Amino acid sequence: MDFQDQNIPNVLSPSSKDIEENKLISAIGYLWILCLIPLLGKPNSEFAQFHGKQGLVLTVATILFWIVKFFLIFIPILGWLAIAAGWVAIIVLALLGIVNALNGKYWEMPVLGQYAKKIKL
């Protein structure tokens, strides 16, 4: 959800202060294991928790990809292309998460975002 896209002044949005104060720590959450910083450091921030949970899911997906990668490496060409595509996807998702967090947006990652919603801390 982005309050700037809704003709509602930021002053009236209840979480605009939360967003403004936690942009940087939320962005850090997309740097793999550093997802624990917003999750544990800002437990009362809806914005930091949202991005921290997505960062946690991305971290788990990266670990799973590392495991799958060990099997793909033995498949000539197609396996190597799959590994390259996987790394590109992980890096792009992390960068998009960082950019959206720094811009104060609630951006849900494709595919992985649905799992982040299920995390209860």
N, C-alpha and C positions, 0 to 999 in steps of 0.2 A: 504494500500500500504506500503510495506517495502522496503526501498532503499537498504538494505543489501542483499536482495534476487535478486536484479537486477544487477549485474555486473557494477554498476555505483558507483564511489567513492562518499562518503558522502560529500566531499568538493564541488562537482559539483551539488548536489541536492539543489534546491532553498529553500527548507523548512527544511533542516537539522538543521540549527541554531534554528529555531522555535521549532522543535521537542526536541532538546537537552535542551533548556531553559524551556520548559513547560511540561516535563514528569511528575513531581511530582504533579503539580496543575491539570493536566489532570487526573491523577490517583485518586485524591481526589474527582473528579466529579462523581465517581461511588458509593460514600458513601451517597446515598439517597439525602436528601435536600441540601447537600454540593455541588450538581451539579451546584448550582448558583454561586459558587466561580469561576470556569473557564468561565462560561457563561458571568458573569458580570465583572469579574476581568481581563480577557484577551480577549476583544472583537476583537482584531486584529490578534489573533493567530488562524490560521486554525486548528492546531492540538488540542489546548485546546477547541475550539468550537466543533470540531468533537466529542471528548470524553464527553464534557459537555452536548451536546444534547442527546447522548446515555444515559448518567446518568439521565437526565431529564425524558426520556421515561421510564427508569427502575423505577424511583421514582413513576411515574404515574401508571405503572403496579403494583407496590407494594401496592399503595393505593387502586387500584381496587381489588387486591387480598384480602386485608383486608376486604373489603365490602363483597366479595363472601364468604370469610371464615366464616362469621357469619351465613350463610345459610348452608354451608357444615358441620359445627360442629354438626348439628342435624341429620346427616346421619351416623348411626353407621358404623364403620369399613371403608367402602368405602370413606365416607366423610373425615374421619380422615387421611386415606392414601393420599387422594387428597391434603389435607392441608400440610402434610409432604412433598409430592412431590413438591408442589408449593414453599415452603420455600427453599427446596434444590435447585430448579431451580433459584430462585432469588439470593441466595447466590453464586451459581456457576457462574452465569452471572456477578455478581459484581466482584468476584475474578478474572475471566478471563479478564474483562475489566481493572482492576487495573494492572494486570501482563502485559498485552499488552501495556498499556499506559506507564508503567515504562520501557518497552523494546523499546519504540519509534515506535510502530506499529499502523497502522490504521486498527483496527480490528472491523468488523461489527458484532454486536450481531445477532444471529439467531432470526428470526421472528420480534423482536423489532427494529432492525437496520433500516429497511425500513421506519419506522415511524420517526426515528430521522432525516433521510435525508430530510423529508418534512418540518422540522421546519426552519422557516426563522426569524432571529433576526436582 
